[in-house]
Amino acid sequence: MKFKLSSKDAHSKARAGILTTDHGEIPTPIFMPVGTAGSVKAVHQRELAQDIEAKIILGNTYHLYLRPGIELLEKAGGLHKFNGWKYPILTDSGGYQVYSLSENRKIKAEGVTFKSHIDGSKHFFSPESVMDIQRSIGADIIMAFDECTPYPCEYLYAKKSMKMTHDWLQRCVHRFENTRPKYNYDQTLFPIVQGSVYKDLRKESAEFISAQNQQGNAIGGLSVGEPHELMYEMTELVCDILPADKPRYLMGVGTPENILECIALGIDMFDCVMPTRNARNGMLFTTQGIINIRNEKWKDDLGPIDNELGGYASTFHSKAYLRHLIISKEILGAQIASIHNLTFYLWIVKQARLKIEEGTFTEWKNKMVKAVTQRL
């Protein structure tokens, strides 16, 4: 993997660059649609590539390990060949899923024992096994195994958890460096900064992660319910420590406002289930603001969802038609809404990149934050 910065904003810490993997180039800042089980819900790979213009998508180690299983993925030649996605893929290590399965898991220094949410069967993840699983899945960028702490979180627990995440990281790095990719392309490991919302822990973790000298770095544990102000404070603190010449990935974030503000703090990569999850429930993100398409006010609106975006999902069908589909629980409604929201998310990071290159990012960002947070 290679990363090259091309532009920096004069009035913020925003930057634009190109991240190059063996499956293609990724212009940054970038938003990565979440395809947890090898599929971005309700969206075909052709639509992801051609209409949404996604440059990279996510898979999840926990879910893919349980189903369809590593044996089948290896037989297929990795996730790229299994799902037909020809471009870069990043896999989350399963740390967040372990966090969310608090009723069905036990965490020890050796690793995590957990019960499958599918059939209740018992499984064990260690830093080493998670590296092996991600080698088999075959993502271009793979994540270190970590523990994601909840919010709020007591200081002593956050510190203990961070130390364990650091220990696990060293084991991940050792396993990663002593194994080879299973397919004919390189893989890159990203460590994850933790430390909850405590400045001293975040600083210590960012310094430790930087010292591992991997090709990219991630920030975890800042999309678990903390106030946005704390998210921004911790993000800025960590970005000021992580190496400037390597990509910075803020995991699980977030709203269009969050993305814009965190680009200004120096973040390069984002992912979140929000655009697709909210789409299925009728919430649309547009250049003018947020639409709840279920509301009666859109019943007779024959205008397009968002002319400014372009793309068939945003311009071809009317709000009234999409509302009809969503209210009627037609699958096509979830598909159109999902494609639209992802188109918007990819549009906003593409525009951010252009504004950084033009030197007008900060002024544009401030206007966009006001626009995308208002409800229509």
DONU-620814 format. One line per 10 residues: their letters; for each residue x, y, z of N, C-alpha, C. Coordinates in steps of 0.001 Angstrom, whole numbers. Each point is the difference from the previous one (the first is absolute). Layout:
# DONU-620814
a) X Y Z X Y Z X Y Z | ...
# end
This chain:
# DONU-620814
mkfklsskda) 827 -1186 0 -827 1186 0 871 1249 0 | -448 1000 -733 706 1280 -11 -1000 1111 307 | 481 1051 632 -844 1157 303 788 1258 -298 | -602 864 -811 669 1246 -369 -948 1173 191 | 403 959 811 -790 1214 180 218 924 -1184 | -1108 591 -478 93 873 -1167 -337 1456 308 | -866 232 1018 -401 1371 341 -304 105 1485 | 207 1200 544 -372 285 1385 -772 1311 44 | -992 53 875 -788 1215 161 763 991 870 | -27 1264 -391 763 1022 719 -647 410 1311
hskaragilt) -1306 -245 142 -728 507 1163 -486 -1094 956 | 362 -1246 -287 -357 -1108 877 1069 -1074 -163 | -238 -1172 561 944 -1115 -123 -433 -985 -1080 | -987 410 -814 -496 -861 -1080 1083 -237 -1034 | -7 -1214 -560 976 -297 -1040 -599 -965 -1029 | 554 22 -1198 -416 -891 -1073 1183 -846 -417 | -278 -1235 -379 1087 -884 -396 -492 -1145 -860 | 903 -916 -309 -319 -1214 -752 574 -1185 756 | -867 -953 322 410 -1247 641 -55 -1073 -1088 | 1121 -664 -245 82 -976 -1087 160 -1413 544
tdhgeiptpi) -898 -890 -414 86 -1419 350 117 -804 -1293 | 197 -1300 137 103 -850 -1190 -1332 -124 -738 | -1102 390 639 -1307 -35 -667 -446 1379 -481 | 865 997 72 -354 1298 -547 319 1161 910 | -203 1199 -544 268 1238 728 -1238 492 735 | 228 600 1164 -1074 553 822 326 1460 262 | -755 940 -581 219 1412 305 -504 306 1407 | 772 743 759 -422 354 1355 -187 1505 102 | -919 457 878 -798 -785 934 -1010 -890 -718 | -323 -1134 657 -882 -995 -608 -991 -525 1034
fmpvgtagsv) -1205 -328 -489 -970 -722 819 -103 -1414 -548 | -25 -994 900 -16 -1406 -393 -1340 -626 365 | -835 -355 -989 -1264 -678 313 243 -1308 741 | -879 -296 950 174 -1176 854 -725 -1198 -610 | 781 -1036 -311 -563 -1257 -493 312 -1108 975 | -636 32 1139 330 -841 1147 208 -1471 -364 | -964 -584 -671 55 -1431 -317 412 -246 -1445 | 766 945 -568 431 -134 -1379 -953 655 -978 | -964 758 531 -997 668 -847 -417 1307 650 | 36 1088 -766 -585 1255 471 -1501 -147 -160
kavhqrelaq) -728 33 1082 -1420 -371 -4 -796 753 -1071 | -736 -761 -808 -928 504 -1025 697 655 -1184 | 1327 -162 -121 735 671 -1084 863 -1019 -747 | -164 -44 -1316 794 -906 -833 1405 567 -201 | 965 -903 -186 1382 432 -209 136 924 -1211 | -772 -259 -1050 45 855 -1185 -424 1427 347 | -1034 118 833 -474 1318 426 1035 686 889 | 642 -768 858 1050 556 857 1117 610 -837 | 404 -719 -1028 1127 451 -806 -377 1110 -973 | -1141 -155 -692 -328 904 -1102 -840 1197 417
dieakiilgn) -990 -221 845 -919 1082 359 479 767 1234 | 378 -734 1022 436 624 1246 1459 433 -92 | 761 -681 -848 1433 247 -173 777 -237 1297 | -379 -1081 689 752 -407 1190 1378 -488 -439 | 1020 350 760 1369 -391 -327 497 -1156 855 | -699 -244 1125 382 -1046 934 -1223 -315 850 | -192 -1271 339 -1100 -395 887 554 -813 1167 | -841 -188 1011 395 -744 1195 -626 -1386 43 | 713 -922 647 -555 -1276 423 290 -137 1483 | -584 -1007 641 210 -170 1436 449 -1408 349
tyhlylrpgi) 1103 -82 720 608 -1283 336 -948 -903 774 | -645 535 1029 -910 -790 833 -1108 -625 -834 | -672 813 -791 -1148 -490 -780 429 -957 -1109 | 1077 316 -712 442 -865 -1091 566 -1314 521 | 606 32 1171 508 -1223 637 -1154 -956 313 | -1098 559 530 -1147 -839 355 -774 -464 -1233 | -115 893 -967 -779 -306 -1202 420 920 -1137 | 502 -529 -1118 -66 -1385 -486 1074 -927 551 | 974 539 735 1066 -822 556 1288 126 -791 | 1101 -178 709 1322 216 -593 334 -1053 -1059
ellekagglh) -443 -1233 209 301 -1069 -961 -548 333 -1389 | -1244 487 -46 -606 333 -1284 671 1226 -629 | 341 992 833 672 1187 -531 1354 -354 -607 | 731 -895 650 1288 -441 -557 -206 -775 -1303 | -1029 -829 -23 -308 -776 -1208 -327 925 -1169 | -669 1130 302 -370 963 -1034 1190 821 -463 | 1054 53 825 1166 823 -328 -21 1344 689 | -754 97 1120 -84 1238 770 -1299 748 -263 | -242 1013 828 -1267 735 -63 -193 726 -1326 | 1063 542 -580 -131 697 -1284 -649 -894 -1057
kfngwkypil) 477 -1229 -99 -539 -921 -1007 -1360 -540 418 | -213 -145 1301 -1268 -541 484 -1154 959 -266 | 231 1305 242 -1101 959 -181 84 807 -1301 | 1064 -188 -770 99 650 -1302 396 1462 43 | 558 455 1124 446 1387 127 1463 79 -396 | 309 763 -1049 1347 15 -568 919 1050 613 | -523 771 929 726 1158 525 427 -256 1451 | 638 962 647 490 -246 1356 -1097 -363 1007 | 385 -814 975 -862 -390 1117 785 177 1295 | -680 458 1043 550 60 1362 -848 -901 879
tdsggyqvys) 621 -762 881 -763 -797 960 228 474 1425 | -1096 206 719 63 254 1437 306 -1323 688 | 752 50 1080 501 -1226 631 -1034 -753 814 | -1135 611 268 -993 -628 862 5 551 1407 | 918 904 312 72 578 1345 -1278 704 401 | -604 737 -933 -1235 715 310 -1145 -980 236 | -46 -1083 -767 -1058 -991 194 144 -688 1359 | 1246 -247 393 249 -561 1329 -527 951 1072 | 241 1300 -188 -509 1023 928 -1522 -38 64 | -642 -133 -1159 -1464 64 -36 -659 -1285 490
lsenrkikae) 780 -1082 111 -545 -1275 480 274 -188 1489 | -147 1065 773 414 -14 1407 -659 -1115 815 | -1186 -440 -394 -698 -1058 742 520 -1386 -362 | 735 -95 -1110 369 -1317 -510 1499 -172 -232 | 829 710 786 1438 -149 -203 765 165 1307 | 1217 -567 28 911 145 1126 1355 431 -549 | 518 1098 561 1272 547 -469 1105 -348 988 | 1071 -594 -485 1187 -283 793 1223 460 -783 | 1148 -10 654 1233 431 -671 298 -849 -1233 | -396 -1283 50 272 -903 -1125 -829 353 -1229
gvtfkshidg) -1213 496 250 -911 306 -1095 -1435 37 501 | -948 -228 -901 -1419 127 342 -750 -1272 -371 | -723 -537 973 -932 -1099 -253 -1387 603 -173 | -703 -392 -1045 -1317 584 -247 -951 -1039 -580 | -1271 313 118 -1042 -839 -589 -495 625 -1290 | -189 -828 -994 -525 467 -1281 -1415 541 176 | -278 1156 -616 -1352 544 28 -929 -799 -910 | 571 -891 -826 -799 -781 -950 -574 -1253 658 | 880 -790 647 -464 -1281 547 463 -266 1431 | 669 977 620 423 -169 1385 1259 -813 176
skhffspesv) 634 -432 -1090 1221 -806 115 1148 839 556 | 933 -666 699 1118 687 632 1192 114 -940 | 678 1160 70 1174 249 -830 1029 796 796 | 1234 3 -505 1075 724 675 791 802 -1029 | 158 1290 275 851 880 -820 1208 408 818 | 1178 -157 -562 1232 542 570 578 962 -1026 | 941 846 386 653 864 -999 573 -799 -1166 | 561 -1166 321 602 -826 -1052 -1067 -564 -939 | -1072 -534 569 -1025 -604 -858 -707 1044 -850 | -151 1213 539 -636 1080 -765 870 399 -1188
mdiqrsigad) 1323 -2 186 889 257 -1133 -134 -1108 -1044 | -59 -1241 449 -121 -1132 -927 -1314 66 -773 | -1072 328 700 -1319 95 -645 4 1099 -1058 | 608 1138 336 28 1111 -961 941 -294 -1170 | 1003 -818 215 812 -469 -1119 -883 -827 -955 | -859 -831 579 -870 -857 -810 -1084 798 -713 | -549 1013 673 -1002 857 -642 644 762 -1151 | 1224 483 227 771 585 -1086 -216 1477 -251 | -435 749 1020 -187 1447 -184 1343 683 -231 | -42 1127 -705 1218 781 -248 519 630 1284
iimafdectp) -923 495 835 352 608 1284 -690 -802 1089 | 759 -467 971 -564 -775 1096 275 720 1327 | -912 -189 944 91 728 1261 537 -889 1120 | 749 611 896 482 -694 1192 -1182 -347 903 | 144 -1043 783 -1032 -414 949 96 891 1237 | -1119 615 374 -1 930 1129 -1261 -194 820 | -32 612 1170 -1247 74 763 -528 1427 -100 | -1228 110 -427 -655 1308 -87 -760 240 1298 | 412 1007 765 -661 276 1278 -1299 771 -213 | -970 -182 899 -1274 725 -124 131 1440 469
ypceylyakk) -1053 770 -182 -77 1341 586 -1293 80 784 | 23 470 1250 1207 397 744 804 -1216 462 | 1261 256 301 910 -1062 413 889 524 1118 | 110 -754 1097 848 420 1107 1467 44 -430 | 732 931 573 1386 226 -400 850 -1268 134 | -92 -689 1140 842 -1167 232 -291 -1116 -998 | -1288 -166 -338 -342 -1028 -1001 550 401 -1367 | -154 1291 -344 488 481 -1290 1511 -204 -118 | 722 246 1098 1451 -161 -4 395 -1466 -143 | -678 -861 747 287 -1433 -79 -302 -533 -1400
smkmthdwlq) -1119 438 -548 -401 -431 -1338 1005 471 -1050 | 454 1247 124 978 541 -935 1298 -804 40 | 456 -329 1218 1234 -778 141 -148 -1364 -682 | -1178 -624 176 -239 -1298 -631 -33 143 -1522 | -626 1067 -493 -27 263 -1438 1418 157 -539 | 867 662 759 1398 162 -416 731 -1345 -12 | -251 -821 1022 606 -1339 34 -474 -832 -1187 | -1296 64 -249 -561 -729 -1138 602 490 -1316 | 218 1311 -96 567 564 -1222 1387 -573 -276 | 824 -92 1031 1341 -547 -198 -58 -1440 -484
rcvhrfentr) -976 -738 525 -188 -1386 -457 -514 -25 -1445 | -890 946 -338 -490 107 -1377 1147 293 -963 | 839 957 369 1117 393 -861 949 -1182 -206 | 280 -715 1077 908 -1145 -87 -568 -1065 -933 | -1295 -308 171 -627 -1016 -855 -46 476 -1455 | -349 1266 -184 -111 561 -1339 1346 -48 -718 | 1059 357 712 1326 49 -611 601 -1389 -238 | -562 -1002 667 512 -1368 -154 -933 -898 -804 | -939 608 -711 -856 -732 -934 -3 744 -1327 | -505 -657 -1018 -39 593 -1329 -1445 89 -488
pkynydqtlf) -299 932 -911 -1329 38 -610 -300 -1325 -710 | -1261 -405 7 -386 -1270 -618 -256 144 -1498 | -163 1243 -439 -334 232 -1404 1080 887 -625 | -113 325 -1237 1109 655 -714 -30 1522 102 | -126 511 1212 74 1438 230 338 242 1467 | 501 1203 263 438 346 1350 -1180 382 903 | 212 -135 1291 -944 465 1012 736 948 951 | -759 914 596 562 1004 903 -742 -47 1332 | 750 71 1108 -588 -30 1337 -78 1402 585 | -1193 360 492 -195 1271 699 -194 -257 1500
pivqgsvykd) 837 550 877 -250 -15 1444 -1136 974 342 | -550 -139 1212 -1143 822 421 296 699 1324 | -130 1319 12 149 790 1226 -1266 -141 835 | 166 -288 1293 -1136 -44 934 297 955 1170 | -772 -102 1073 208 887 1146 -1223 778 422 | -1173 -391 -524 -1269 650 351 100 1513 -233 | -513 803 944 17 1464 -186 977 669 977 | 1033 -758 412 993 521 927 1245 445 -778 | 344 1281 136 1088 581 -785 1323 -734 191 | 342 -294 1259 1299 -629 240 64 -1401 -616
lrkesaefis) -1129 -728 40 -21 -1342 -594 62 76 -1518 | -755 907 -570 26 158 -1465 1410 390 -472 | 643 889 746 1358 421 -352 960 -1189 82 | -84 -746 1104 865 -1161 171 -239 -1029 -1109 | -1255 -241 -308 -333 -986 -1025 459 455 -1382 | -215 1273 -320 424 517 -1303 1515 -110 -165 | 734 266 1066 1461 -103 -57 437 -1450 -170 | -683 -899 702 334 -1428 -106 -287 -515 -1408 | -1172 366 -525 -386 -444 -1351 966 561 -1034 | 378 1272 144 942 608 -948 1330 -745 -12
aqnqqgnaig) 416 -443 1177 1290 -673 129 33 -1369 -677 | -1165 -550 -316 -36 -1316 -672 397 118 -1472 | -17 1226 -509 486 290 -1349 -689 -825 -1080 | -1320 -129 121 -764 -653 -1059 -345 1018 -1089 | -582 -457 -1095 -191 871 -1163 -1213 921 107 | -860 -240 961 -1155 852 249 -447 -200 1424 | -844 892 504 -445 -71 1394 -1483 347 104 | -638 -575 1010 -1434 226 204 -263 515 1403 | -1148 647 144 -464 490 1302 -1336 -665 275 | -67 -768 1082 -1224 -722 342 -649 554 1258
glsvgephel) -1187 -497 296 -667 333 1252 -548 1403 84 | -240 650 -1153 -560 1358 37 -1324 93 -762 | -706 -1116 -55 -1341 7 -596 -926 -867 841 | 150 127 1322 -735 -872 925 -914 803 937 | -381 1201 -437 -975 776 770 537 1223 700 | 1292 287 -147 572 1176 648 -492 1275 -699 | -52 1132 707 -376 1263 -647 963 342 -1135 | -509 661 -1027 820 337 -1153 1212 838 379 | -169 885 983 1118 856 400 1175 -830 502 | -301 -1067 752 1056 -879 504 634 -777 -1144
myemtelvcd) -826 -443 -935 532 -698 -1176 998 881 -732 | -369 1256 -226 881 912 -726 1276 278 799 | -147 181 1308 1156 288 851 1007 -1148 -35 | -494 -1240 155 886 -1161 -18 603 -213 -1388 | -792 222 -1033 490 -176 -1368 1130 967 -312 | -171 1252 380 1035 994 -259 1280 -327 762 | -157 -386 1253 1154 -348 819 799 -1132 -651 | -711 -1042 -437 662 -1170 -575 615 328 -1363 | -721 755 -828 530 359 -1322 1292 798 98 | 126 791 1057 1213 790 183 1203 -868 362
ilpadkpryl) -258 -1252 412 1081 -909 394 308 -1020 -1092 | -1036 -537 -649 217 -1020 -1031 820 578 -1159 | 821 -823 -635 863 485 -1081 -805 672 -1118 | 461 1158 -429 -716 767 -1023 100 -636 -1377 | 1011 -832 -218 202 -581 -1331 -697 -1348 -173 | -875 -354 950 -736 -1266 -80 -1496 262 137 | -836 -811 -665 -1443 234 74 -548 -222 1406 | -1004 819 351 -654 -83 1310 -1467 -345 -218 | -435 -1061 648 -1338 -558 -189 -782 119 1299 | -1097 763 -15 -866 147 1172 -1149 -979 -128
mgvgtpenil) -26 -1020 844 -885 -1143 -173 -1433 287 470 | -954 -339 -861 -1413 44 380 -642 1366 -7 | 663 1003 -541 -503 1386 13 -311 398 -1444 | -1147 573 -239 -1138 215 838 -1008 799 -821 | -494 1083 547 -933 875 -710 778 861 -1017 | -684 576 -982 710 909 -924 722 1123 745 | -625 537 1042 635 1045 807 1283 -516 640 | -58 -1197 610 1180 -601 620 1133 -140 -998 | -328 -477 -1190 1015 -233 -1023 662 1309 -411 | -795 1023 -233 552 1298 -393 910 574 1081
ecialgidmf) -455 -52 1246 799 562 1098 1286 -799 212 | -69 -1317 -184 1190 -820 243 975 35 -1171 | -493 262 -1208 925 283 -1108 828 1234 355 | -662 998 574 694 1235 388 1037 -239 1083 | -119 -1117 733 947 -330 1065 1134 -901 -490 | -69 -441 -1270 1089 -792 -557 -294 -1453 -257 | -1283 -394 20 -372 -1388 -275 -115 -213 -1509 | 419 -1191 -454 6 -333 -1428 -1052 -1029 -394 | -401 -878 937 -869 -1123 -339 -1124 -140 1024 | -1193 -317 -508 -1187 -150 856 -810 -1211 -447
dcvmptrnar) -757 -558 943 -1025 -987 -336 -1138 136 991 | -1190 -398 -397 -1145 27 911 -1163 -714 -675 | -827 -691 800 -1194 -660 -549 -1152 992 -173 | 172 1227 491 -1100 965 23 -669 241 -1358 | 754 240 -1083 -692 296 -1256 -925 -1113 -474 | 394 -1254 173 -857 -1102 -448 -1054 -360 1041 | 373 -25 1264 -982 -343 1053 -1119 1041 42 | 374 1271 -19 -1017 1049 42 -837 27 -1272 | 621 -328 -1122 -735 -38 -1264 -1141 -1002 73 | 261 -1164 576 -1035 -1035 78 -1167 434 872
ngmlfttqgi) 259 981 882 -1064 530 863 -594 1296 -529 | 433 411 -1205 -610 1163 -634 679 1331 267 | 1203 3 610 728 1251 212 989 207 -1133 | -125 1143 -672 853 319 -1130 888 1196 327 | 1282 -109 -343 939 1110 140 112 684 -1357 | -179 1321 -28 67 738 -1257 879 1236 158 | 300 635 -1112 823 1208 20 -739 1170 643 | -1317 -121 141 -799 1068 612 -335 -274 1458 | 137 -1258 427 -337 -359 1368 -543 -1418 80 | -564 -342 1151 -461 -1366 273 -1495 -115 -281
inirnekwkd) -359 -1046 -717 -1404 -263 -335 -453 -1287 664 | -1135 40 701 -687 -1229 407 -1082 -236 -1042 | 303 -908 -926 -872 -186 -1160 -1361 -569 388 | -145 -505 1224 -1282 -530 458 -1002 1112 316 | 509 1214 212 -888 1100 383 -1021 307 -1094 | -1174 386 435 -1114 282 -910 336 1098 -1008 | 891 925 392 305 1148 -861 601 -398 -1338 | 566 -1233 -103 625 -436 -1246 -945 -825 -873 | -1230 -197 469 -943 -890 -691 -256 425 -1439 | -104 1299 -256 -311 499 -1339 1177 720 -659
dlgpidnelg) 1207 -154 565 1176 689 -545 581 -818 -1151 | -221 468 -1205 455 -719 -1190 1389 440 -462 | 656 809 813 1363 404 -316 1003 -1082 378 | 1227 43 -577 1031 -992 305 487 109 1442 | 643 -1046 474 513 -9 1371 1047 1093 173 | 952 78 -934 1078 988 111 650 189 -1358 | -393 1070 -700 525 267 -1337 1497 271 -6 | 500 583 1078 1405 425 24 966 -1172 -37 | -434 -1150 521 888 -1158 69 248 -638 -1347 | -1026 -3 -872 94 -811 -1205 -210 -1460 384
gyastfhska) 137 -910 -948 -225 -1408 276 -1483 -344 -71 | -295 -1184 -495 -1404 -328 -251 -826 -108 1273 | 577 -519 1086 -788 -174 1227 -457 1341 568 | 797 1031 -186 -296 1308 582 -842 877 -922 | 8 -297 -1303 -654 909 -953 -1101 -648 -831 | 23 -1315 -164 -938 -652 -921 -1399 -136 600 | -72 -417 1279 -1287 -205 656 -373 1199 872 | -1288 218 159 -484 1116 825 -46 -386 1476 | -60 1018 847 -166 -230 1435 -1315 -738 266 | -1029 379 -739 -1315 -632 198 66 -1498 -293
ylrhliiske) 711 -367 -1082 104 -1414 -348 812 -758 1040 | 1119 588 431 817 -672 1015 -782 -145 1299 | -756 1041 376 -826 -92 1210 -992 -1143 -127 | -642 -100 -1155 -949 -1088 -246 665 -1364 198 | 1211 -171 -533 706 -1276 137 346 -308 1456 | 513 1018 702 404 -199 1402 -1224 -317 861 | -1070 756 -169 -1225 -230 777 -575 -1382 -305 | 115 -420 -1260 -535 -1304 -421 951 -1153 332 | 1159 319 565 1024 -984 370 497 -786 -1214 | 50 683 -1145 554 -613 -1205 1526 -8 92
ilgaqiasih) 613 -1102 -372 1457 -123 79 689 1057 -849 | -604 368 -1131 587 1010 -869 185 1330 731 | -884 300 934 134 1240 777 1295 34 784 | 320 -1108 674 1256 -84 758 1199 103 -932 | -134 -570 -1193 1102 34 -964 262 1420 -487 | -1062 693 -440 170 1365 -507 526 922 1097 | -578 -99 1203 414 867 1106 1458 -268 390 | 404 -1263 2 1377 -351 361 992 529 -1023 | -320 -178 -1279 886 500 -1053 101 1525 87 | -1143 656 227 30 1456 127 903 441 1158
nltfylwivk) -216 -575 1194 778 439 1166 1489 -248 -189 | 354 -1140 -576 1421 -274 -242 564 945 -1056 | -805 316 -1001 427 980 -1002 303 1336 667 | -869 387 945 219 1260 717 1288 -51 826 | 217 -1079 729 1202 -118 831 1269 45 -847 | -9 -692 -1142 1181 36 -877 150 1368 -652 | -1127 660 -269 40 1361 -555 645 966 984 | -356 -115 1271 473 990 971 1511 -127 227 | 543 -1226 -18 1462 -118 156 720 406 -1288 | -635 -246 -1149 596 435 -1268 45 1520 -75
qarlkieegt) -1090 649 431 -26 1456 20 1030 551 989 | 120 -643 1150 996 432 986 1398 -33 -614 | 280 -1070 -730 1305 -125 -645 228 1150 -984 | -1010 275 -824 117 1085 -980 224 1350 681 | -738 239 1087 119 1282 701 1369 135 677 | 543 -1127 498 1352 34 569 995 390 -1089 | -142 -606 -1164 906 291 -1108 -138 1451 -478 | -1242 532 59 -237 1382 -436 399 1023 1055 | 151 -455 1244 326 916 1092 -1202 679 612 | -1207 -573 -211 -1239 603 520 -738 -940 944
ftewknkmvk) 697 -990 543 -676 -1041 783 -727 543 1228 | 667 803 806 -574 428 1278 -1292 790 -193 | 5 933 -920 -1207 783 -271 -1133 -893 -482 | 322 -919 -922 -1009 -943 -521 -506 -919 1099 | 914 -515 812 -378 -918 1090 -974 651 955 | 250 1229 392 -884 695 941 -1406 176 -574 | -91 286 -1290 -1314 122 -648 -692 -1358 -72 | 763 -1042 -345 -582 -1330 -161 -491 -568 1318 | 733 246 1085 -433 -494 1316 -1377 550 343 | -217 1272 -275 -1319 599 264 -1068 -630 -873
avtqrl) 334 -247 -1261 -985 -563 -934 -365 -1440 354 | 1007 -848 242 -281 -1430 164 -594 -362 1356 | 20 933 946 -574 -288 1320 -1445 455 138 | -505 794 -953 -1379 461 131 -978 -1056 -516 | -1148 -82 643 -1034 -947 -413 -1009 709 -888 | -293 -613 -1129 -875 614 -987 -1463 -423 216
# end
